Amino acid sequence: MKKDRELFEVKYAKWLTDLEQECEKAVMQIDDRMYAKTLEDRYDQVSCFGIAFYKKRCLIQKK
């Protein structure tokens, strides 16, 4: 039985106003560099998350 996997790309925003944009960049990087492709053959489901931090704040997007 194959299991599910999670893939995370993390970014740091220099300004609070850039938090959402950095989160989107993280998700785009997963797509552009095809990080999930190597896992898709071996696992039933690969969940991708873009995470951006600004100080103690965090924003997460699931692809």
N, C-alpha and C positions, 0 to 999 in steps of 0.2 A: 504494500500500500504506500503510495506516495503521499507526502505531507505537504501542507501549505507553507509558504515562506513569505517573509516580509523583507522589503528593501527600503532603505532610508537614505536620503540625501539631505545633508544639513548645511544651511547657510547662516551667516551672521549679518544682520543689517546694521549699518552705521547710524541710521536714524529711524525713529519709530515710524515715520511716514513711509519708509522703504520696506517695512516688514512684509506686506502682502506681495510686493514685487519680487523680493528675494525668495519667498516661498514658491512663487510661480517659476522662477529661474531654476530652483531645485528640481521641480517636477519636469521641466523642459530638459534639464541635463540628463535625467534618467532616460528620457525618450531619445534625445540626440545621440547619446553615447551607447544606447541599446544595452544598458546594464541588465535589464530583466530578460533579455533574449537567452542568455546562457542558463538561466534558471528555469525558463518555461518548459524546456524539454525534460527536465528531471522532476518537476513538481506539478501537482494538480492545479494549484493557484498561486500566483505571485502577486502580492499586494504591494503597491509602491506608494511611498509617503515622501512628500517634500516638507521639510521642517525649517523654519527660519526663527532665529532668536534676535531679540534686541534687549540687552540687559537681562532682566528677569522675566520678560514677556516672551511668549512663544506662539507661533501660528503653525498649524499643521494642515496640509492638503493631501487628500488621498486621491490617487489616480485610478 
